[in-house]
Amino acid sequence: MLTCTGLRAGESENRAKQEPLKLNKKNSKAGREWWEWLPIHQLTTLEVFAAIAEAGEQVHWCYQAGMSRMSCCLCIMASQADLALGAQLRPDLLVAYAVREKAYGFTFRMDRRSLTDLPANDLQPALPPLAELAEKVAA
């Protein structure tokens, strides 16, 4: 068994410490070996995009739109720039998340900031304050 994952060393300190090829001892059972391979581990972002182009393929639309990483549109670990772009790309989702935060009483963000606490102009200039939107949608 071989699991391939597109993690790069340049993405974080923890990812840089990972071995590009290692035996997964936990899942290697009953005479079966399970290997984990990080085929792009040592590549830069530009090298990855060049390899995709060289293969005649296109990068995922989220990268074409300007996102720095492919994840949920409003990922809990998103950078401020990706969060702002995600809000511009999916304002409906931004409002839905804000409504859910209000209903659940906690934020989805790793930095513990509620989406309704973020200034609307940081996210989407065309949106009114999110707290106001969340109240209207929840009503």
N, C-alpha and C positions, 0 to 999 in steps of 0.2 A: 504494500500500500504506500502511496506517495501523496502527500498533501503539499500543494504549492500555494504560497501566499505572497502577495505583492508588497511586502514591507521593505522599506529602504533604510539603510543605516543613517542616512542624513536627516531622517524625520524626527529622531529623538535620541537622547542618551541611552535609554533602555533598548531601543531597537538597534542601536549601534553595537551593543553588547551581545546581541543574539548571534548564534552560529548559523551560517548560511545553509548548512546541511547537518542535520542531527537525527539520531535514532530516537523515536518517541518510545521510551521503555514502557511507559504505562499502557500504551495501546498495542504493544508488540506482545501478542499472546498466541498460544496454541500453534507454534511453529510459523506464525505470520510476523513479518517485520513491517513496522510502520515508520516511514521516514518523513521528515518535514524539511521542505526545501524553500529557500527564499531566493528565487532566481534573479531578482533585480536588486538584491541587498546592497551591492557596492556601486550601483549606478546613480548618477545625479538625475534630477528631474529632467533636465534637458536631454540627457542620454536616453531616458525612458521615452520621452516624446519623439526623439529622433528614431528610435527603434520602431515605434508604432508607425510613423510615417514611412519608414523604409519598407515595412511590411505591407504598405498600401492600405493601411487602416487609418481611421480617424480616432482621436481621443474622445472620450465620453463628453456629451454635451455640457456637463457641468464645468469641465475644464475650459471648454470653448467659451463659456459664459464668463469665465474669470475666477471661478472658485479655486482655492489653493489645494483642496483635497476633496475626494469623493466620499461623501458620507450623507447622512440625512440632511435635507435642505437647511434645517435649523438645528443642527447638531448641538448637543449639550456641551461639546468640547470645541465648538467653532470659535475661530478668531473673530474679533470685532468686525474685520473686513468681510469675512465670509458670512457672518450673521447679517450684516447690512445687505450684502448681495442676495443672500437667501430670502430676506424679507422683500426685496425688490422683485425677485423672481416669483415668489409665492406669497403675496400679501394675505391671501385667504388662509394659508396655513399659519401665518404669523398670528392672525386674529384667533384662529382655532386654538393654538397653543396658549395664547394669553387667557382665553376663556377657561381652558382646562386648569391652568395654574390657579386662577381665582377660585374655581370650584373645588380643587383639591387642597388649596391652602398652602402649597409649596411650589418652589420653582424647579424647572428641569435643568437649569444652568449649573455647570460645575462651579462657577464663581458665586453661586447663590443669589445672583441678581435676578429679579423677576423681569420678564419681558416688559411688563407694564411700567417698570422703573426706568427702563432705558429710554432716553429721549427719542421721540418719534423721528426727529430729523437725523438721528444717528442710524436709523433703520430704513425709513422710507419717507421721504419728504411729502409725498402725497397723502399719507395716512394721518388722520387726526390722532390725538393721544390714545395710546392703546388701552389705558384704563377706561376711557370713555367708550371705546369700541367694545371692550369686553362686557361692560355693563349693558350696552344696547343689545348685544347678541344673546347674553344670558337672560335678558328679560322676556 
